[in-house]
Amino acid sequence: MALLALVIAILIERYYHGNQSVARDKLSSDNWYFSYLRFFDKSLGGKSWYQGWVKELFEVLLPAVLVFVIFKLFDDGFIASVIMLGLMVLILVHAFGPQLPSKQLQGYFNAMSHDDSQAAYEYAKTYTGKESEDEEQMVKDVTETIFYNIESQYFSVAIWFVLLGPAGALLYRMLLWQQQENKLGLVGTKVHYAMEWFAFRLSALTFLLAGDMARGIEQSKGMFFDLNVSGKELLNVTATASMGSYIDGEEEQEEPSICASNHCAISLSQRAGVILFAVIAVATLLGWTFV
């Protein structure tokens, strides 16, 4: 059922990214989650016991636990299975995205192709959230953000969906929302770090397989099992190194593009995604998945 849910969710993603980006953004809206947080803050914020790890349990773990319980209670029978499949797809589509880098960076690529450095800088700043010192640094920041966004918005969601079911995908997404708003507490920070540490390393292996494996292994050896190396750091090193031979090929062209690494990062991520999906499909057929 996990594989079927993923296939349906990917088809829905493909439809919305090609037709209705506004409607797609609404499907991934975090409004309900922050309304949920405000409700508990308003109702229990003044209670002395509603502090620290208890508050974090209500804010992050409670929705995931409720989803887990629902799937455990209603997992028998054809009708229940169809309903649960629909709910799986809904949670996956909600946790994915909302937009692929290729769509988010259309303005940036157009500006770069027309040598409009100022416009490209503004687009890059919006996408990365960073103020780059020069054009070379801007391209590097965009490349790293492409890898992180694809990983955190798609690959990690799929991995935790397979490992822990819909509750895992939702838990990771809620932690990501809190991190983006700088609202993660001590417990949430540790859980988020652990989830990214593991999922990003699985994804890094797919980038090695999809790109320049020799260079990727050379640059990242000794980092894979280091608990102090975050998932984001490991992914950036591995994925960037795995682009090596492809970037070298671009540089040998008569008119290489300044943002060749950005295009290469998107292409490499797409190939890594195909490999990851194939691994998930095999794991599902072998019965190694949670759902």
Salt bridges, closest charged atoms under 4 A:
GLU13 OE1 - HIS17 NE2 2.99
GLU13 OE2 - ARG24 NH2 2.49
ASP41 OD1 - LYS55 NZ 3.68
GLU59 OE2 - LYS55 NZ 2.68
GLU131 OE2 - LYS125 NZ 3.19
GLU196 OE2 - HIS192 NE2 3.16
ASP212 OD2 - ARG215 NE 3.70
ASP248 OD2 - ARG215 NH2 3.13
